[in-house]
Amino acid sequence: MNIERGQGGSAAHRLGQELLKAIIALELPPGMRLSEQEIAERYGVSRQPVREALIALSRQRFVEVVPQRGTIVVKISVRELMEARFLREAIESAVIRRACESFSPTSRGRIDDSLDAQRRAAAKGDHSAFRRFDELFHVTLAEGADCPMAWTIVGDLKAHMDRACQLTLQGPSVMQALVAQHEQIIAAVDARDPEAAEAAMRNHLTEILRALPEAEQRHPELFA
């Protein structure tokens, strides 16, 4: 992949986005040492964009510079994950209550499309596709409630949750359960029931809490 020839933003920004995707997907697993030279060669860039990208990722707390070891992918912090989940729940609970007051018909149609795509991905056990359409569901809720800025904030928070989600979204049955939760959320919005909508959203966003202990037990080397 040649980042230098890409479109949109600086080479460092594009490279940072690619590295973040790899970190979230656990292709660059927690605890892995990153080589500037190897990254530069892999993505077809000079060392400078690599340094800038790694500095940006360190500010987001995805990598850190460790004396005598170099740049390391940060291990999953349960404390930070829990804080991010708490903040995300507060924001999305407010969004869903607002959605019950007024929701864009166009966005409502996109919700159905997203749910259909989630069902297909779950049936195939396609974890990567499911995550994309899961995110689209939440983005569309915020847009439909006319508060898209909320998702900008949530997007930054959820990146720290996504690595754990990569470990917990295992198998079609888990994904199908999440689809059912999404259906409950939008059903409450359709009914203009803010109490039920908020309760459904909070239940949905606590799913990771139920799955996290097993993930830690199976992959202790990935957690701080």
CORLINFEN-V219909 format. One record per backbone hydrogen bond with DSSP energy under -1.0 kcal/mol. NH is the residue of the N-H (numbers start at 1). CO is the residue of the C=O. Records with the same first field share a line. If there is no record, write none. Layout:
BEGIN
NH: CO, CO
END
This chain:
BEGIN
3: 43
6: 3
14: 10
15: 11
16: 12
17: 13
18: 14
19: 15
20: 16
21: 17
22: 18
23: 19
24: 20
25: 21
26: 23
27: 22
28: 22
31: 73
32: 29
34: 71
39: 35
40: 36
41: 37
42: 38
43: 39
45: 40
51: 47
52: 48
53: 49
54: 50
55: 51
56: 52
57: 53
58: 54
59: 55
60: 56
62: 57
64: 72
66: 70
69: 66
70: 66
72: 64
73: 32
74: 62
76: 222
81: 77
82: 78
83: 79
84: 80
85: 81
86: 82
87: 83
88: 84
89: 85
90: 86
91: 87
92: 88
93: 89
94: 90
95: 91
96: 92
97: 93
98: 94
99: 95
100: 96
102: 98
104: 144
108: 104
109: 105
110: 106
111: 107
112: 108
113: 109
114: 110
115: 111
116: 112
117: 113
118: 114
119: 115
120: 116
121: 117
122: 118
123: 119
124: 120
126: 121
127: 125
130: 126
131: 127
132: 128
133: 129
134: 130
135: 131
136: 132
137: 133
138: 134
139: 135
140: 136
141: 137
142: 138
143: 139
144: 140
145: 141
146: 143
147: 142
150: 147
152: 148
153: 149
154: 150
155: 151
156: 152
157: 153
158: 154
160: 157
161: 158
162: 158
165: 161
166: 162
168: 164
169: 165
170: 168
175: 171
176: 172
177: 173
178: 174
179: 175
180: 176
181: 177
182: 178
183: 179
184: 180
185: 181
186: 182
187: 183
188: 184
189: 185
190: 186
191: 187
192: 189
193: 188
197: 193
198: 194
199: 195
200: 196
201: 197
202: 198
203: 199
204: 200
205: 201
207: 204
210: 206
211: 207
212: 208
215: 211
216: 212
217: 213
218: 214
219: 215
222: 219
223: 220
224: 76
END
